[in-house]
Amino acid sequence: MLILSKTVLKLENVTKAFEDRVAVNNVSFEIHEGEIFGFLGPNGAGKTTTMRMICGLTKPTHGKITICGYDVQHNFEKAMQLTGGIIENPLMYGYMTGYDNLKYYASLYKGITKETIYAYAKIVGLEHRLKDKVKFYSLGMRQRLGIAQALLHNPKLLILDEPFSGLDPQGVVEMRKFLKNLAQKYKIAIMASSHMLAEMEQLCDTLAVINAGQLIELKSIHQLKQNIIGSRKIKFKVDYPNFAGKVIINEFHFPVDVAGNSIYVSAGEDQVPEISKRLLDNGLSIFGVEFISKSLEEIFMELMKRKNRGHIEIF
């Protein structure tokens, strides 16, 4: 379990309005050092606009954004010195080596030495490929080089938009392990946005869901799963599932789904002994019991449906 410490990023009632629409509407949240914060939502929900405001690429219409206590609008330079980000694909020069790319970006800051460049190249696992031209890098290597670039000035906050985009399965696993290590070992706060929900479920400590510019959910992964109504089911593998389902419905009135040789019962963990006893009393054999929780994809889709129906207050 993540123990929250120093607040790195804080948004207070942030709104961004354009002439014909409100892209981000009264959004507030915090991210702490060492925390990986997932920012989810459908296309056009306001994710990229929020990230651009955090990085100072666009100004909020209302509200306040602070990074380690520095207001992004009033102390822009100090706030950005503590921020690194890749909002879209990292811009790299393919004809240059990895080292020369990093050296070029290092020249935009003061005091970044050759030793610093190699230190961050080692952190992202590219120290042995810095002399190779970037055009020969895999997409995963380019992503890591982009992150090294974003880390050169030693930020406390790292903003990543679609860090898994275009990666093969092995690259996705490597990126996930890399980001977890970056947060845990170096205490960097990471804000990541991605459509790969299964990966975000494994990566993040906290998830925020935004839709139509409004923040509709903000919880830890554990809280999100525990607080979705009916998210936890008990799977009983039995010899006569249809009959077992009728027994449960008649005697307990719990919702039951039947699939293959199993029944899925929407009930609490403390109900397992009594349910098992009733099944056995009715001559059924039980071959296995398993607890099933909804995946992040299922939870996300349910949140979207409830938002569309206007029923998000139960969370």
C-alpha positions, -999 to +999 in steps of 0.1 A: +000+000+000+013+034-010+020+057+020+013+092+008+039+118+016+048+152+002+023+167-022+040+173-056+011+184-078-021+200-067-051+211-088-077+233-072-110+239-091-093+241-124-115+250-154-105+255-191-132+271-213-129+277-250-153+299-270-179+272-277-173+246-249-158+238-215-130+213-219-122+209-182-147+217-156-138+224-119-112+196-116-093+191-083-068+164-072-034+159-057-004+137-066+023+128-040+059+119-044+065+083-054+029+079-065+018+067-100-014+085-108-035+072-137-056+097-156-084+079-176-112+090-199-125+086-234-113+107-263-122+143-259-128+139-221-102+166-212-072+145-203-047+162-227-060+197-220-055+191-182-020+178-188-012+208-211-023+231-183-001+213-158+029+217-181+022+254-187+014+249-224-021+264-220-035+286-192-065+276-171-096+299-173-101+295-136-085+276-107-050+271-095-022+246-103+008+242-080+039+220-083+058+216-051+040+247-038+049+269-069+019+283-088+023+274-125+009+308-136+027+330-112+059+311-106+061+294-140+099+289-143+103+274-108+073+251-114+086+239-147+121+233-133+103+206-112+083+192-141+092+169-170+067+156-195+059+139-228+025+151-238+027+135-273+054+114-290+088+125-279+106+146-306+139+129-315+164+134-343+169+101-359+201+110-376+217+118-342+229+094-316+210+089-283+237+108-265+236+137-290+199+140-286+202+142-248+231+166-251+210+189-273+182+190-248+206+193-219+219+225-235+185+241-228+192+240-191+221+251-169+245+227-151+236+194-169+269+176-173+280+146-194+279+126-162+243+136-156+234+125-191+249+091-186+234+088-152+198+092-166+206+070-195+215+043-170+183+049-151+162+042-183+185+013-194+201+029-224+236+035-212+250+009-237+231+023-267+238+060-264+263+059-293+238+044-317+217+066-339+181+070-328+167+058-362+179+023-352+161+024-318+129+004-312+098+024-302+103+013-266+138+026-266+127+059-281+100+061-254+127+055-227+150+080-243+122+106-242+117+099-205+155+103-200+152+136-217+123+146-195+143+137-164+175+155-173+168+185-151+159+163-121+121+170-119+098+159-091+069+154-114+068+134-146+038+137-170+033+109-196+006+109-222+001+073-236+035+058-224+025+024-238+015+036-272+028+015-300+048-009-278+048-046-283+038-068-253+074-072-241+079-034-244+047-028-224+059-050-196+094-034-196+079+001-196+056-008-167+085-022-146+106+008-155+080+033-144+073+015-111+110+015-103+113+052-112+085+061-088+096+038-059+133+042-061+136+079-070+104+091-054+092+108-086+055+115-089+042+102-122+010+112-139+002+089-168-027+088-192-035+057-214-062+038-231-046+005-221-067+000-190-054-034-182-019-020-180-030+010-160-046-013-135-012-030-129+008+002-130-011+028-110-016+035-073-044+059-078-069+064-107-089+095-117-116+092-144-126+122-163-155+124-188-169+155-206-144+176-187-157+165-152-138+144-127-163+115-120-140+093-099-109+096-079-098+066-058-070+041-052-071+010-073-082-010-042-109+015-032-123+017-068-128-021-069-142-023-034-167+005-039-183-005-072-216-021-063-216-058-072-180-057-083-171-088-062-185-122-070-179-157-058-174-184-083-185-219-074-174-248-096-202-274-093-215-305-110-250-292-117-247-254-122-283-247-133-297-265-102-271-249-080-281-215-093-318-222-084-308-233-049-290-200-043-317-179-057-345-197-038-327-199-005-306-167-004-322-144-031-286-135-043-281-126-080-266-156-098-250-160-132-244-194-147-215-200-171-202-235-181-198-256-150-197-227-126-221-203-109-212-167-101-229-154-069-230-117-060-224-121-023-200-112+005-170-133+014-186-141+048-215-159+030-192-186+015-196-212+044-234-210+044-237-211+006-214-241+005-233-258+032-267-253+014-252-266-019-239-297-002-271-302+016-289-303-017-266-331-030-243-309-051-205-314-053-182-283-051-150-286-070-136-251-064-144-217-049-128-184-063-133-147-056-138-127-088-135-089-091-143-067-121-115-057-142-106-020-146-121-021-181-154-033-167-153-007-139-145+020-164-173+011-187-197+011-158-186+045-147-192+058-182-227+044-183-236+058-148-222+092-158-243+091-189-274+082-168-265+109-143-260+084-115-225+090-102-234+102-067-232+066-053-195+066-055 
